Amino acid sequence: MQRSSLGTESASRWKYVYCVMLSKMPHTFGAIGIERRAVYTVHFKDLAAVVSDSAEKEYEVMEYGVIHQKVAETVTRSFAVVPMAFGQVATEEDVKAFLSQKYYELREALEYLAGKVELGLKVTLKQETALREVATSSKKVKALKEEIARKDTYWKRVELGRAVSEELAERGRKMSSEIYGRLAPLAVDSKINEPLRTEMILNAAFLVDSSKEGEFDRAVDAVEEKFGGEVSLRYVVSPPYDFVHLEIGG
């Protein structure tokens, strides 16, 4: 995407918006923003948009998406936030207008999110381990391997490959269902997202009350203890993108 540079004179006219929080007082978060710019707040009543000055109106998510995420994560450590979608750039007047127009919606969302944290869990099959398990536990796979040992043909190998794929998929579905079933009841809300790659069997987000975060951590530990030989887990805290986010003008 071609960027549209606005020059240094108009740099402060544009604001890159990361998230919205509840505060009447101005806050600064250091030079942690996109292009290492200072992150601060723009206010309307008791709402505060977390922004940094921007010299451009368009940004590549591959280049700056991680910074956007990290700024929101930093603010989340101290405040409940409504995260904004990536790439929201507007004038300060438009930011204030957005806060005004969405005031009650934002207040309601912030009240809902107060005292809660989003916990993400990505579960990926350990392919070699899973293949060994399928080879030793699946009657169909074992029978096909025995047939191939007696008479090896191309079509038998195709059938074996298909059988292994089906067994892996079914194994993944069962583990995913059990893991999600253990964790979802401990959350206020939960969501299953599309897997990021083929070997990922679960990509889930859980909105958890802070008072139950320790209990949820222990439940994830129990999942890892039971399934850790067959899967790898990535467990992260993040701003609540999966449960609420807005766009200026959206």
N, C-alpha and C positions, 0 to 999 in steps of 0.2 A: 504494500500500500504506500502510495506517495504521501509523504508528510507535508503539511502546509505550515511553514515557519512564519511566525508573526513578528519576529525581530525582538530585540531586547527592550525597546521602548514600550511595547505593549505587553510585556511578559506578565506584569502583575494584573492585567485586565482579566486574564483567564485563570480559572481555578479548576484544578483536578480534584474531584470529589471521591473520597474513599469510603466514607460511612457517615452515619448520623447517630448522635448520642444525646443524652439528656443533660444539659448544664446551662446555667445562666452565666457562669463565669468563663472567661476566655482561658484556653489551655494551649500549650505548645508541647510538641513531642520530639523536637530535635530535627536535624537535617536528615531524615530517613525516607523522604518521599522520592518520587520519580525524579531522576536527574539530580539526586542528592539535595533536593530543595527542602526548606523548612516546612514542617507540617504544623498546622494551627487550626483554629476554629473560626467559623463564620456563624453568626447567631440570628435567630428569630425567636423572641420570647425565651422560653426555656429549652429550645432545641438548638443543637450545635452541629453544623456540618464540619467534618474533618477534611481539610483541604491542603493543597500546596499550590503555589503559583505555577502557572504553566505557560511556556512560550509556544506551545503547539496545541492543535485541536484534535489531532489523531495520533494514536499510539498503537504499536504492535503488541498484542498480548503475549507473543512468544518472548519478546524482549523485556517487557515491563510487568507482566502478570504476577511474577513472584514478588516484586516490590509492592504492588498493590495489595497482595495477600498479607505480606509482612506488616505493612502499616496498619491494616485492619486488625491483625492479631495483636499488635502492640497496644492499640487502644482497648481491645477487648479485655486485656489484663486488668484494667481499672474501671471500665464502664460497660454496661450493656449497649450493644450497637445494632443498628439496622445497616447491614452492608450494602453498598452500592455496586451495581454491575460495573465491570471493567470498562474504562474509557469514557467516563462521564466528565466532560469538560464544559464549563459554562462561565458566564460572567458572575461576579459577586452578586449583582442585582438579581440574576436568574436563580442563583442558589438560594437567596433569601425568599424569592417568590415561590420556589419549590417547597421550601420549609413552611411557608404560609399556606399554600394551596393544599399540601398533604399533612397539615398540622395534626389533625385528629387521627388520621390513619397512622402517622408515625408515632404519636403518643401511645396509641393502642398497642402497636407492635412492640415498642420499647417496654411498656408495662408487662406485656406477655413474656418478653425475653428476659426480664430482670430476674436475677438469681438462677439463671439456667446457662448451660454451656453445650455447644455442639461437639460431639465426639464422633469422629469418623473411623470406620473400620474397613480395611481392604484385606480380603483373604485370597491368597493365591495358592494354587496347587503346586506342590513340589513334584514336577513331572516324573522324574526318575523313580522316586519313591512310589508315586501313584501307579506308575506302570508296573512296578514289581508287585504291588498289592493286587492289581487286576490280574496279572499273569498267574498268581497263585490262588486267588479266591474265586475267579469266574469259571464256572463249569463250561460255558460256551467257548471261552477263549482257550481253555485247556484242551477241550475236544478238538478244536480247529488246529491247534499246534500238534496234536497227536496225528491228525489226518495228514498234515503237511510233512511230518516226519516219515510217514509211510509213503506218501506220494505228493511231491512238491509241485504245485501248479501256480501259474500267475493268478488265476481267479480265486484260488484258495487264499492266497496272500492278501488279495484285495478284500475278501470276506473277513479275514482275520483283522486287517487294519480297521475295517468298519466296526467290527465287534468291539475292538479295544476302545475306539473313539466313543462308542455308545456307552460302554461301561464306565469310562472316565467321566462322561457327562452326567450319567446317573449318580455316580459316586459324589460328584461335585454338588449336584442338586440336593442330595440328602444331607450332606454336611452343611451346605449353605442354609437349608431350611432349619436344621437343628440349632445352628449358631444364632441365626436371627431370632428363632423362637425363644432362646435362652435370654437374649439381651433386650428385645423389644419391650417386654413387660416392665422393665426397670426404667424406661424412658417416658417422658411426657408425650413425645411424638417421635416418629421414626420414618425413614424413607429408604427405599432401595433404588440405587441409581444403576445406570447401564455399566457393565464391566468395562474397564479401560483396555483390556487385552484378553485374548482367548482363554488363557489359563487362570484368569481371575474368576473365582466362583461367587464372590460377594463383594459388593461395593455399597456400603450402607452408611447412613448418617443417623445419629440419635440425639435428640434434644433432651438433655438430662438435667434435672434439678440439682443445683450445687450440693444440697444436703445428701444426695444419693450418689455423688460422683465416686466416692470411695467404694461403695457397694458395686457400682458398675465396673470400676477398675478390677475388683476381685473377680467379678463374673467373667471379664475378658481374660484374666489370668487362668481361670478354670477352663475356658475354651482352649487357650493355648496349651495347657497341660494335657488335655484330652486329644487334641487334633494336631499339636505342634509337629509331630513326626511326619505328617502328610501335607501340611500347609504352612505357609509363612504369613504372619499377620503384620499389618501396618496400622498402628493405632495412633490417632492424632487429635489434638484439640484445634478447633478452627472457629472463625466467626460464623454465625448461623446462616450461611449462604443458602443452605438447602431448605430453610424454613421461612425466610422472608428476605427479599431484597427489592429495591426499587430503582427506576431510572428517571432521571430528570426529563420531563416531557412525556414519560410513559404513563 
